[in-house]
Amino acid sequence: MERELFEAARKAMQHAHAPYSEFRVGAALRTVSGKIFAGCNVENASYPEGWCAETSAIAAMVTALPKAERRIKEVAVFAERRASVTPCGGCRQRLAEFGTPQTLIHLCDEDGPVSVLTLGELLPQAFGMKGVG
């Protein structure tokens, strides 16, 4: 993973709106074409109406790119108070919508990646556009 992806996740985390959990998360994704999109978690007093960082990054990508370019190659996830954090179950499925089982998920601490998993490892039985798998 290039440092640029990690730095985008870290910078996004600094903008998180997490007044309830005080657990700020940033995520950045790189598309197959090399474009980077970042997002942070945005909490809401009406749980569970908030957005996770990965969801925010996906929304930024969808807003900016035509449908044919929305393929995720890799993702960096950075949380303020944990050595590494994985995407939640809902975000794993959202990532599967735009990624592949080989999409890399970099789990980061303050210095950078501490481990790398594939989306297939995190969500082995993902729902696809044509059903499960």
Salt bridges, closest charged atoms under 4 A:
GLU2 OE1 - ARG30 NH2 3.89
GLU7 OE2 - ARG3 NE 3.26
GLU7 OE2 - ARG10 NH2 3.21
GLU69 OE1 - LYS35 NZ 3.48
GLU74 OE2 - ARG30 NE 2.86
GLU74 OE1 - HIS106 NE2 2.70
GLU80 OE2 - ARG24 NH2 2.46
